Amino acid sequence: MRLGITGAGGFIGRRATALAAARGWEVTRFSRHPDDPSTRKFSLKEPTDVDGLDAVLHLAGESVFGLWTRSKRARIMDSRVEGTRRVVEGFAEAARPPQVLVSASGVGFYGNTGDLEADESSPVGHGFLADVCQAWEGEAARLLTARVVLLRIGLVFGQGGGTIKRALPVFRSGLGGKFGNGRQWMSCIHVDDVVGLVLWAIEDKLLSGPLNAVMPHPCRNAEFTDTLAKAVRRPAILPAPSFLLRLFLGQMSSLLLHSSRVRPAVAHERGYAYAFPQLTSALAAVVRG
C-alpha cells in the first residue's frame, strides 16, 4: 500500500506515518517545503501530485488553537478549503490516481449539541467550526472518481501531543479543574485510534462518507478532568469560570465550553476494534508514557 499524507509533520500525521510504516506500507510525506526526494510538495496554489499513490490521508490545515481574530478565522477556513481543493485537483490530473481519499474534518461539524447525541446521520450544526467543516467536506465531496471518507475527528490526545500536551503540566502541578460548570460533553479519542480508523477505512473498500473518529462513549468535562487528575494523582479543584475563558479566549472558548456529544455509529456498526475504548485506560496510558 502506497499512502500519501499531507500534514505528516503534525501530531496525527507523525503517528500515522509510524503506524502505516509498521504495517509495511510505503509512506509519502507532503510538505510545503520538501526537504528530501521522498517528500512531495503541498501547496494551496497548485494541484497536489498524488500520482501513483494508492491512498491519501489529508490532514493539513491551520491549527484552531489561538485567538480567533478575523485573520486567524480566515486562515483556518482558507487552509482547509483551498488545501482540499488542491488535493482533489491532484486526483483529476494524476495518470494513476489513488483509489481512496481520507479527508480530515471535525466533530465541530455538529456544532454545540447540548445534551442531544449526534452521529454520522445528524445534520450540520451552527457556528464557525460547523461552517468550516461543512465547506471543508464540500471540497472533498467534489471528488467523484475515488472513494472518499470524511473523518470527523474529536478531541485527540496521546503521548507527546494533542490536548494532553497542554493539560498535563497544569494537572501535574495540581492546578487543573473543570471548564465552566463542567457539564458540557466532550467527544475524545486516543491518537492511536484516530490512525487505526484511518488505516481501517482505507482497507474497507465498502466504507465511504462521514466517519466519526471518537471513543464509543462521550464524557462530561467534569468526568474528563477528574479522570485525568486521578491518573496524575493530583487534585482537580481549580475550575476555570466561563466568563474568564470567554474574556481571554474570545470565540475560541467555544472549543472548551460547548457540548460535543457524538457517537461513532459507523465504526460501531462496521466492527472497528478500539485500542482505547475507555477514557480511564486511554488517559492512564498517556500519563504512563
Secondary structure by P-SEA (a helix, b strand, c coil): cbbbbcccccaaaaaaaaaaaaabbbbbbbbcccccccbbbbbcccccccccccbbbbbccccccccccaaaaaaaaaaaaaaaaaaaaaaaaccccccccccccccccccccccccccccccccccaaaaaaaaaaaaaaccccbbbbbcccccccccccccccccaaaaaaccccccccccbbbbcccaaaaaaaaaaaaacccccccccccccccccaaaaaaaaaaaacccccccccaaaaaaccccccccccbbbbccaaaaaaaccccccccaaaaaaaaaac
